Amino acid sequence: MPADLAVIGLGPHGLPLAQAAVAAGIPTLGYRTGPETGSLSPAELRRMLAGGFRPAGRPAELGRVRTAVICAPTPRGTDGALDLSQVETAARTLAAHLRPHTTVILESPVYPGTTEEFLRPLLEEGSRLRAGRDFHLAYSPSRVDPGNRDVTPATTPKVIGGLTPACTESAAAFYGRLTDKVVRARGPREAETVQLLETNYRHVNIALVNEMAVLCHDLGVDLWDVIRCAETKPFGFQSFRPGPGVGGHSVPQDLSGHATRTLRMVELAQQVNTRMPHYVVQRAATLLNEHGKSARGARVLLLGITYKPDLADQQATPAQEIAIRLMQLGACVSYHDPHVPSWNVLDRPVPRADSYYEAAAEADLTILLQQHRTYDLQGLSVKAQLLLDTRGATPTGAAHRL
């Protein structure tokens, strides 16, 4: 069966799109841009293959589809800027086989202006075709919430910004097969800036409650009760929860190194959030000291090391830095996570507990970093000698909360 869609980049943005397309009955081709890791189970992969998905064996196959969506990862580089190298590779590969009348859409997280100033020249140079005349070009921010069973692609509106009105309509026609609602932006830059706003909104609000967590601890105020009460307000407030740090694939963008003006609030939010692993370790050391134990030689169990509950994804998980800092203090660190069979920190394997009940009973301190659904937090709070809950997930009074 010939493919109708090519998803270029099978990472955290591309795989969900490919899944949604296959579920909508669209024959889909998947093309990798690098060593991407997906979160598909064997059963999900079998369903996709049975539904019309197939991996691309050769780049030439990209020239046989009507729609190509670039979902290549754009991680933050050593200089703090987004690394567009995989987007560039995807664009050059696609351009060599691009045919007239194809609709090309970028979904990777990028800076405003990338579609027109970076992607468009690569596609035009490699294909000898002109965007907006010979092929359609648009941007659509990826809206993926891994593990959220209440949100589906069909119920998540898609924002579209095309190079021309015809480009917008062509991209809208494609996404209209996947979702109940398509929102048309004025152009690619507006659509790219939607992604910028949505990502930074999350990071800034998490930073606010993280700062509140530190403040409330110092004041002796129960932050979790404050949040419980505040979220009853029916307007002007959206509830966020503090935690040991912010992980995931959505990188906050303060535009430093890219634009003449930076987003100062985002820059500050990054500083707050990146300090949280240090604060967690500081709290851990204080708790041990209050119970007559030193961090040096203490047995510390980390529960849940992924960046999000009920997923195996460890992208930018704060557990990594927390483990490193604890080891630097001389603690004996072990972990338990039902989704991670092995874990290395500083190129050394971290001992994995078979039973978190038994491990918590033996550990001097247990730190809950992620509240996976399989964890019995009521039972854990009884078993653990000393429990630090960074997610506010345990029953009130059952543990020391962040």
N, C-alpha and C positions, 0 to 999 in steps of 0.2 A: 504493500500500500504506500503510495507516495505521501511524503510528509507535507503538511500545510503550514507548519510552524517550526522554526528553529530557535531553540533557547541556547544561547551561547554563554556558557558559564553555569556550571551545575553546583554552585555553592548555596549559601543560605538564602539568596534571592532567586536564583534560577530554578532550583528544585521545586519549591512551592508553586512557582508559575507553571512549570511543566506538569506537575500533579493536577493543578486546576484545569489546565488545557485538556489533558487526557480525560479527566472526569467530565468535561463538557463535550467530549466526542471529537476533539481536534487531533488528527494524527500529528505527532510531535517528534521532532528530532532533537537530541541533546548533544551539545558539543562542549567539551571541556577546554578551559583556557589555562588551566594550571592544576596543581595538586589539590583540588578542592575536596573538602569533606562534606558529605551530606548527612542528613539524619534520618534517612529512610530505613525502615525495617525491611527484612527480606520479604515479608508478606506484602508490604506496600510496593516494593519494587516489582514483585510478580504481578500485582494488579495493574501497575503502569504498563508493563510489557504486554500484558494481555489486552489492555485498552488502546494500544496503538503507539506506545512510546518505544523509541529505539535509539541507542547511542550512534552517533555519526562515526563511521569508520574512516572517512576521507573528507577533507575540507571542501572538495568539489560538491559534495551533497548540499552544502549551504546555498548553492545557487539554484536549487530546485524548489524553494519554498516561496510562499506569497508574503509571509511575515517573518522577520528575524528580530529577536529581542536580545539585546546585549545585557547580561546580568553579571558581568565579571566583578569580582571583589575589588574594593578600593581601600585597602588597609592604610593606616597612618604610617608614613615612613619615618626614618630616623630624625628627619628635620621637622617632623610634626605635620607636614603637608600630606594630603591624600596621594597615595601611590596609584597613578593611572596606567601603569605599565601593562596590566592585564587587559584593560579597556583598549589600549593601543594595539596589543596583539590581536584581540578579537576583531577590531575594526579593520586591520590590515588583512587578516585572513578572510573576513567577509567581503571586503572590497574586491579582492582578486576574483571573486565568483559572483559578484552582485549583478543581477539582471534588472532591466527596466521594469518599472511598475511595482517593484518590491517595497514593502513598508518596513522601515528600520526604526526600531524603538530602543532607546537607552533607558535602563531601569537601575543601573548602578548608582550608589550614592556619590554625587559629584558636586563640584562648586558651580554656582550659577554662571552660565556662559559656556560650559564645557561642550554641550551638544553642538552649538554653532561654531565655537572657536577652536575646539580640539577634535571632536569626532567628525564633523562635516568635512574639513579639509582632507582627513585621512581617507574617508570613503570616496570623495570625489577624485582624489589623486589616484587611488588604486583602481577605481572602476572606470574612470573617464566619463562618468555620468554626473549630472548636476542634481543636487538635492532640491526638492521642490518643483522640479520640472520633469526629471527622468525617474526619480524614485522619491518616496515619501520619507520624511524624517521627523521624529517626535521624541519627546521625553515624557516618562511617567514615573513618579516616585514609587518605589517598591513599598508596599504596606503589608508586612509579614509580622505576625505575632506568634512565634513558635510555641507550641504546646497549649495555646488558647483554644479550647474546644467550643467556646461560645461564638467565636468569630470565624467565618468562612470566607473564601474568595468571592462567593456569590453575593454575600451581604456586605462586602467591603467596597465602598465607592472607589473608583479609579480616576485619578486626575490625569488629564492629557494636555500637553502643550505642543503643538506642531509648528514646524517652520513656516508653513502657510496654512490658510484655512482648509485647503484640500488635504494637507498632511494630517491636520487635527482630525478631520472627519474619517480618514482612512484608519488611523490608530483607534479612534472611537468605535469604529465598526468592528475592529478586532476585539477590543476589550468588552464590547457589548455582548459578545458570546460567552464571556466569563462571569460578568457581574451584573447586578440588577440596576446599577447606577453609574453613569460616566459623567465626570465633571470636566468641562472644557476650560482650560486656562487660556490666558491671552496669548501665550507663546511659550517656547521652551524655557526661557529664563524664569518666567513666573512659576512654571511647574517644578523646575530645579530648586527654586527658593522655597516652594512648599515643603520639599523634602528637608531642606535646611531648617526651616521653622519647626517642623514636626519632631525632628531628632533633637534639636536644641531645647525644645519645650520640655521633653522628658528629662534631659540631663540637668537643666536649671532647676526644675521642681524637685528632683531627687536630691540635688545639692541643698536646697532649702530645708528639706526635712532632715537631711543628715546633719546640718548645722543645728537644727532644733534639737536633735537627739543629744548632741554634745552639751548644748545649753541646758536642756531639761535635766540631764544627769547631774550637772553641776548644781542646779537649783533644787534638786530633790523632787522634781515634778515628773509625774507619770506621762510621758509623751504619748504612749499608746492610748491612754484614756483621753488625752487632748484630741488626738486624731479621730477617735471614735465619736466624740461629741461634735467636732468641727464638720465631719462629713454628713451630718444631718442637715446642714444648710442647703436649701434647694437651689441656690443660685450663687454665682461668683466664687465657687470653691470646688476643686477636684482633688480627691484624696490620693496622696502618694505615701509610700512607706520608706523609712530609712533602711539601710542595710550596710554590709561590710565593704561595699564598693559597687561600681557599676560595670557590668560586663556586657557582652554581646557584640554584634557586628555593626551596629549603628554608631559611627564615630562622631562625637560632638565636633562641630566646626566653628572655630572662632575666626576663620578666614585669614589668620596670620600667615604671612608669606605668600598670600594670593591676592589680596586686595589692599588698597591704600588705607583702608579703615578696618579695624578689627571689631569684633563683638565683645566688649569688655565684660559683660555679664556672663557670657559663655566661658570666657577665659577664667573668670573667677570660679564658676561652677566646676570647671575641670580641676582647679586647685583643691576645692573642697572635697570633691569625690575621690581624687587620687590620694588624699590624706586618710581616708577611712580605714584602709587595711592597717596603717600604723596605729590609728586610734583603737581598733579592735585588739591589737596585740598589747597595747598599753593597758587597756581594761583587763585583759586576760592576766597580765603580770600583776596588776593591782589586786585582783581577786585571789590569785594564788598567795600573794603576800599576806592578805588579810586572813587567810586560813592557815597561816604558819608555814607556807611552802615557798620555795624559790622557783623562778622560772627555769633556772639551770637544773637540769636533771628531771624536771617535771614531765610526766606522761600526759601529752595533750592529744585528744582525739578530735579530728575535724569531721563533722558530719555534713555531707552534701558539698561537693567541690565544683559542680557545674555552675554556669552563670544564671541558669533559669531552672525552676523546678520541673521535674519529670522529663528532662531531656539529657542527652549525653554530651551536649555541646559545652566545651570548656573555653570558648573564645573570650579572651580578656577577663577570665574569672578572677575575682579578688583573692580566691583561695590560694593561688600561686604565691602572691606576695606575702600573704599572712603566714604561710608555711615557711617561707624563707626567713622572715623576721623572727619567727619563733625558734627556728633552728639556730639563728645567729645568737639568740639569748641562751642557747644550750638546752632547749627543750627537746624531748624525744617525741617526735610527731608521728602519728598514725592517722589513717583516714578510713571512712566508710562512705560508699556511694553505690547504690544499686545499679547505676548506669555506667560506672567507670570501673572496669575490672583491674586496671593497673594505672599507676600515676607516678611520674618522675618529676622531681624538683631538684634543680641544680645538677641535672644529669645523674641523679641517684634515685633508685626506686624508693617510694614511701611505703612502709608496711600497710597492708590492707586488712582491716578487721573483717572476719567472717560474720560475726554477730555484733551488731551495734549495741545491743543490750549488754552483753558480757563485756564488750570493750569499754562502754561508758561506766560500768561498775568498777572496772579496774583503773581507769584513767583518773589522774588527779584533777583534770579539767576537760570537759567536753564543750566544744564550741559548735553550735548549730549555725552553719553558713547558708544552707539551702533546705527549705522545707519540702522535700519530696513527699508525694502522696502516700508512699508506703511506710513512712515513719510514724510510729505510734508515739506522739509527743507527750501524752499523758503518762504512759508507761516509762518513757525515757526520763522524764523529770523525777520519777521515783527511783530509778536505777542509778542515775548519774550521781557521783560524789559531789560534783560541782558543775553547774551548767550555765553557760553564757549563750543566750539566745539573741542572735543579731537580726532576726526577722520578726520578732514579736509574735511568733506562732504558737508558743507554749501557753498553757492556761495561766491566767493572771496569778502571780505569786508563786508559780512553780519553778521559776528560774530567774537568774539575773538577766535583765533585758538591756539591749543596747541603749 
